[in-house]
Amino acid sequence: MNNVNPVKEYFGTVWNAVKTTVVGMGITGRYFLSKPVTLQYPDEKPAIPAGFRGIHVYEVERCIACDQCALACPVDCITIESIGKGKNAVLTRYEIDYNRCMFCGLCIDPCPTDCLHMGLSYDLTRFHSADCIIDFVELSKNGLQSPTGERVVWLSEPGREKSQGAS
């Protein structure tokens, strides 16, 4: 036999519903009275926090094609092809597939020549998925280090700043 009083159970359920509604409306009321923080993107850009890991910046002339960045990448989104290895290496292809990249930064640390950096650019908007596979060797032929062509700043080392831009 069930010894639960149905009237007491009904009013307990109603009381719980009223109590949770009041708590929820209190939270809603606090946000209702505060000023919205909507940014009118792309006219207003968000502030970039220190340690932000954006689209990679790659210095082709410093790379020795050691493949350490590709080996460290957990999703295998970096492809390197070169003629030779070491200081005399001639890179023919250095691609990062941004469809797969997690922006984890694990490719940055093992680089012995410090030629790969996480930049501040975050907008890699493309119409086609295939356009998100960026060949940095082709970019360097156009004088760019970043696929967005924006100003390049590294946050990893204080005081280190380098300007690059699309002409």
CORJOCOR-V395145 format. One record per residue. N is the residue number from 0. RES is the residue in one letter. PSI is psi in whole degrees, -180 to 180 (999 if undefined). BURIAL is + if it has 16 or more other C-alpha atoms within 10 Angstrom, else -. D_LAST is the distance of its C-alpha to the last C-alpha in Angstrom with 2 decimals. Layout:
N & RES & PSI & BURIAL & D_LAST
N & RES & PSI & BURIAL & D_LAST
This chain:
0 & M & 142 & - & 83.78
1 & N & 120 & - & 80.76
2 & N & 15 & - & 81.59
3 & V & 131 & - & 78.44
4 & N & 118 & - & 79.24
5 & P & -32 & - & 77.25
6 & V & -44 & - & 77.23
7 & K & -40 & - & 75.91
8 & E & -41 & - & 73.20
9 & Y & -50 & - & 72.18
10 & F & -28 & - & 71.88
11 & G & -40 & - & 70.05
12 & T & -42 & - & 67.42
13 & V & -44 & - & 67.16
14 & W & -42 & - & 66.89
15 & N & -40 & - & 64.10
16 & A & -43 & - & 62.19
17 & V & -44 & - & 62.58
18 & K & -46 & - & 61.61
19 & T & -32 & - & 58.38
20 & T & -41 & - & 57.45
21 & V & -42 & - & 57.95
22 & V & -46 & - & 55.80
23 & G & -41 & - & 53.01
24 & M & -30 & - & 53.23
25 & G & -43 & - & 53.10
26 & I & -44 & - & 49.75
27 & T & -41 & - & 48.50
28 & G & -40 & - & 49.83
29 & R & -44 & - & 47.94
30 & Y & -28 & - & 44.58
31 & F & -34 & - & 45.69
32 & L & -10 & - & 46.19
33 & S & 161 & - & 42.95
34 & K & 135 & - & 39.68
35 & P & 153 & - & 37.21
36 & V & 34 & - & 33.98
37 & T & 131 & - & 31.92
38 & L & 140 & - & 28.16
39 & Q & 72 & - & 26.61
40 & Y & 137 & - & 23.81
41 & P & 4 & - & 20.89
42 & D & -40 & - & 21.31
43 & E & 129 & - & 22.84
44 & K & 143 & - & 21.61
45 & P & 155 & - & 24.39
46 & A & 134 & - & 24.88
47 & I & 120 & - & 24.01
48 & P & 159 & - & 27.16
49 & A & 140 & - & 27.46
50 & G & 8 & - & 27.77
51 & F & 137 & + & 25.59
52 & R & 98 & + & 24.74
53 & G & -158 & + & 21.61
54 & I & 139 & + & 19.47
55 & H & 149 & + & 19.52
56 & V & 129 & + & 17.12
57 & Y & 130 & + & 18.01
58 & E & 99 & + & 17.82
59 & V & -40 & + & 18.90
60 & E & -20 & - & 19.86
61 & R & -15 & - & 22.38
62 & C & 138 & + & 24.01
63 & I & 13 & + & 27.52
64 & A & 45 & + & 28.10
65 & C & -12 & + & 31.07
66 & D & 12 & + & 30.90
67 & Q & -37 & - & 31.91
68 & C & -40 & + & 29.26
69 & A & -37 & + & 30.36
70 & L & -32 & + & 33.99
71 & A & -20 & + & 33.51
72 & C & 122 & + & 31.86
73 & P & -17 & - & 34.71
74 & V & 9 & - & 33.45
75 & D & 50 & - & 32.26
76 & C & -1 & + & 28.78
77 & I & 129 & + & 27.21
78 & T & 126 & - & 27.63
79 & I & 130 & + & 27.21
80 & E & 135 & - & 28.04
81 & S & 163 & - & 28.11
82 & I & 107 & - & 30.07
83 & G & 175 & - & 32.16
84 & K & 163 & - & 32.03
85 & G & -158 & - & 31.50
86 & K & -24 & - & 29.52
87 & N & 10 & - & 29.60
88 & A & 141 & + & 28.35
89 & V & 111 & + & 25.80
90 & L & 131 & + & 24.11
91 & T & -23 & - & 24.07
92 & R & 131 & + & 23.43
93 & Y & 99 & + & 22.65
94 & E & 143 & + & 22.78
95 & I & 125 & + & 23.35
96 & D & 101 & + & 25.08
97 & Y & -6 & + & 24.17
98 & N & -27 & - & 27.08
99 & R & -21 & - & 29.35
100 & C & 136 & + & 27.60
101 & M & -2 & - & 29.51
102 & F & 39 & - & 27.04
103 & C & -24 & - & 30.07
104 & G & 6 & + & 28.35
105 & L & -19 & - & 31.09
106 & C & -16 & + & 28.72
107 & I & -46 & + & 27.31
108 & D & -42 & - & 30.60
109 & P & -6 & + & 31.93
110 & C & 116 & + & 28.91
111 & P & -21 & - & 30.36
112 & T & 0 & - & 27.10
113 & D & 44 & - & 25.33
114 & C & -6 & - & 22.29
115 & L & 130 & + & 22.18
116 & H & 157 & + & 21.64
117 & M & 123 & + & 21.86
118 & G & -173 & + & 18.80
119 & L & -7 & + & 18.87
120 & S & 142 & + & 17.09
121 & Y & -10 & - & 19.85
122 & D & 100 & - & 18.71
123 & L & 50 & - & 18.64
124 & T & 126 & - & 20.04
125 & R & 155 & - & 20.70
126 & F & -27 & - & 23.31
127 & H & 143 & - & 24.77
128 & S & -35 & - & 25.95
129 & A & -23 & - & 24.91
130 & D & -8 & - & 21.21
131 & C & 5 & + & 21.76
132 & I & 108 & + & 22.40
133 & I & 126 & + & 19.21
134 & D & 108 & + & 19.16
135 & F & -23 & + & 17.21
136 & V & -42 & + & 17.90
137 & E & -39 & + & 16.00
138 & L & -41 & + & 13.00
139 & S & -28 & + & 13.24
140 & K & -25 & - & 13.29
141 & N & 5 & - & 9.70
142 & G & 18 & - & 8.98
143 & L & 153 & + & 9.46
144 & Q & -16 & + & 12.72
145 & S & 141 & + & 13.10
146 & P & -16 & + & 13.44
147 & T & -16 & + & 12.20
148 & G & 15 & - & 8.72
149 & E & 176 & + & 10.12
150 & R & 136 & + & 11.26
151 & V & 125 & + & 13.81
152 & V & 133 & + & 17.28
153 & W & 131 & + & 20.50
154 & L & -12 & + & 23.67
155 & S & -30 & - & 26.08
156 & E & 119 & - & 26.39
157 & P & 136 & - & 26.87
158 & G & -11 & - & 24.85
159 & R & 117 & - & 22.34
160 & E & 139 & - & 18.84
161 & K & 132 & - & 15.54
162 & S & 131 & - & 12.11
163 & Q & 151 & - & 9.22
164 & G & 162 & - & 6.25
165 & A & 135 & - & 3.77
166 & S & 999 & - & 0.00
